[in-house]
């Protein structure tokens, strides 16, 4: 394993963006693995991020997306954040579906108004 793909999506409701402001971002980056042991790998980003190889609740894990959802929060506003480190290639449509399913599971019809139409293969920066 010599490369890790990093996927990040950030989307906010412009009517309730919170302190951090309104954002629609979809980025894809590729990082080199600079260190590895039986439990973790380290990648060559600006923080030298360590990623746990097996699934675990509190660490950043390989192939396990982290989806954070906020509704009417005083700091975050109404926001969805998605982060994934993986050795595989992930399609934008799959990421969009995972975010929609997480919103539906947590908030149901209360938060169906998120505009995720910017999640396309050509929009990946």
Secondary structure, DSSP 8 states (H G I E B T S, - for coil): --EEEEEEEEEE-TTS--TT---EEEEEEEEEEEEE-SSEEEE-STT--EEESS--SSS-BBT--EEEEEEEETTTEEEEEEEEEESS---HHHHHHHHHHHHHHHHGGGGTT---TT--GGG--
